[in-house]
Amino acid sequence: MSTHTAPAHPSASAVLDLREEPLESLHRAYEQRWRLLAEDAPDADLTRNAELVRSLEQRCRPGRSLPRRSGPDPATFLG
């Protein structure tokens, strides 16, 4: 399998291995989505699949860190 390098962004320096969970689960969920659409599945099945895809996408996103502050808080600094 291939790997996907995250887009060039200061906080996105990680490489995602597409063979690892939850990415493999996300791949299967997308395959299931296509099958459900092709079969004209009931809305309840499509909704469950959409919730699964959303939760797996959340797990695949790298954690976001807040920028570190150095020096005084600009909102309260008077001098």
N, C-alpha and C positions, 0 to 999 in steps of 0.2 A: 504494500500500500504506500501511498505517498503521504508526505507531510505538507502542512499548509503553514506558511509563515504569516504571522499577523501583519496587517498593514503598518507602514511606517508611521509611527506616532510615538511621541516621547514616552508614553506609559505602556505601549504595546510592543514589548520586545520579546515576548515569549513565542515559542514555536509549538503549535498544537500537533500532537501525534494522533492522526485520524484512526488509529487502531485501538485507542484506549476508550474505556467507558468514561463519560456518558456519550461521547461522540458516536460510538457504535450503536448505542440505543437510539440516538437521535436519527441516525441514518435509517434504522428499521422503522421508526415512527413516520418518517417522510415516505418510505415505501408503502407503509400501510395507508397513509393519507391518499396516495395516488390510486391504490386499489379501491378504497372507499369511494372516491370520486368517480372512478370508472364504473363501479357497480351501482351508482346512484343510491348510496347507502342512506339510511334515515338520518335526520338531523342530530338525533341524540348520539349516534356513533361518531359523526363528524365533530360534534362538540367535545366529546371525550378525547378524541385524537388531537384536536386543537389544544386542549388543556395539557395533554401529555407533551406535545411539541413545545409549548411555551415553557413548561417547567424544565424540560431538558435543555432548551436554549439558555435559560437562566443559569443552569449549572455549568454550561460550557463557557460562559463569559468569564474572562479573567476578573479577579477582584479589583475593584477600583480603590485606590488609596487617595486620601485627601492630601493636598499639597502641604508641605511642612512650612511653617512660618518661621522666619528669623527676624528678630528685632521687635520693636513695639507694634502693637495693633494699630493700623492706620485709622481705624474708626475712633480710637480714643487718644491718639498721640497729638499733643498740642504744640510740640516744639521743634 
